[in-house]
């Protein structure tokens, strides 16, 4: 399953953290206005669990 999260503010970031743990989600797409914010969240998750690297991608709006 592919899931997109639009906006990674406080709530969006928590949603991303919870969705990343879900084994049924194969790809998690972060959609954010700023590259730095999306990339920072992605790096935080990968630091928690290197297995998330294959699951996470991001794009700018």
C-alpha positions as CSV (number, residue, x, y, z in Angstrom):
1,X,0.0,0.0,0.0
2,X,1.2,3.5,-0.8
3,X,0.2,6.4,1.5
4,X,0.9,10.1,1.0
5,X,1.0,12.6,3.8
6,X,0.4,16.1,2.7
7,X,2.0,18.6,5.0
8,X,4.5,17.6,7.7
9,X,3.7,20.1,10.5
10,X,3.3,18.9,14.0
11,X,0.4,16.6,13.3
12,X,1.6,15.5,10.0
13,X,5.0,14.5,11.5
14,X,3.3,12.4,14.1
15,X,1.2,10.7,11.5
16,X,4.3,9.9,9.4
17,X,6.0,8.4,12.5
18,X,3.0,6.1,13.2
19,X,2.5,5.1,9.5
20,X,6.1,4.3,9.1
21,X,5.7,1.6,11.8
22,X,2.8,-0.1,9.9
23,X,4.0,-3.2,8.1
24,X,1.2,-3.0,5.5
25,X,2.5,0.2,4.1
26,X,5.1,-0.3,1.4
27,X,5.7,3.3,0.5
28,X,5.2,6.5,2.4
29,X,5.3,9.7,0.4
30,X,5.8,13.0,2.3
31,X,4.5,16.0,0.4
32,X,5.9,19.3,1.8
33,X,6.5,22.8,0.6
34,X,10.1,22.9,1.8
35,X,12.7,20.2,1.0
36,X,14.5,20.7,4.3
37,X,11.5,19.9,6.4
38,X,10.6,16.7,4.5
39,X,14.2,15.6,4.3
40,X,14.7,16.2,8.0
41,X,11.7,14.1,9.0
42,X,12.9,11.3,6.6
43,X,16.4,11.4,8.2
44,X,14.9,11.3,11.7
45,X,12.9,8.2,10.8
46,X,15.9,6.5,9.2
47,X,17.9,7.2,12.3
48,X,15.2,5.4,14.4
49,X,15.1,2.4,12.0
50,X,17.3,2.1,8.9
51,X,14.7,-0.2,7.4
52,X,12.5,2.9,6.8
53,X,14.9,4.2,4.1
54,X,13.3,2.0,1.4
55,X,9.8,3.0,2.5
56,X,10.1,6.8,2.6
57,X,10.2,9.3,-0.2
58,X,9.3,12.9,-0.4
59,X,8.3,15.6,-3.0
60,X,7.9,19.4,-2.9
61,X,4.6,21.1,-3.8
